[in-house]
């Protein structure tokens, strides 16, 4: 996966960029999505889902359930760790089990599980720049 930095000026563009990125993801991909509340992480996930034939209107942030699973040729596991408190709770939640399921694992608020993420995890950073403008950056792995 090549690193990139792009500017999005709308939710639709964020989803399109997510779709372009998502088309390159395969089995076993783990993606950490970093950004403040409202930055556009879930819109980006909707784009990734679209690239894999999933209706984007069925995609929502799993804030209260921790994980949503979407069936596709390569299953997508969408995790939201926002509500987890501390490393022990992250381990007890079982999120690490999703890393080895062979699907695509998308993790919002990954800093809560940083100690568990493989070095090969792809990092997406979304920064709100005001109004509808966002900077979306991809780093090929957490090692960067």
HELIX and SHEET records of a PDB file:
HELIX    1   1 UNK A   11  UNK A   22  1                                  12    
HELIX    2   2 UNK A   41  UNK A   51  1                                  11    
HELIX    3   3 UNK A   56  UNK A   58  5                                   3    
HELIX    4   4 UNK A   86  UNK A   93  1                                   8    
HELIX    5   5 UNK A   95  UNK A  100  5                                   6    
HELIX    6   6 UNK A  110  UNK A  113  5                                   4    
SHEET    1   A 7 UNK A   4  UNK A   8  0                                        
SHEET    2   A 7 UNK A 133  UNK A 139 -1                                        
SHEET    3   A 7 UNK A 122  UNK A 130 -1                                        
SHEET    4   A 7 UNK A  30  UNK A  34  1                                        
SHEET    5   A 7 UNK A 104  UNK A 108  1                                        
SHEET    6   A 7 UNK A  76  UNK A  80  1                                        
SHEET    7   A 7 UNK A  67  UNK A  70 -1                                        
END                                                                             
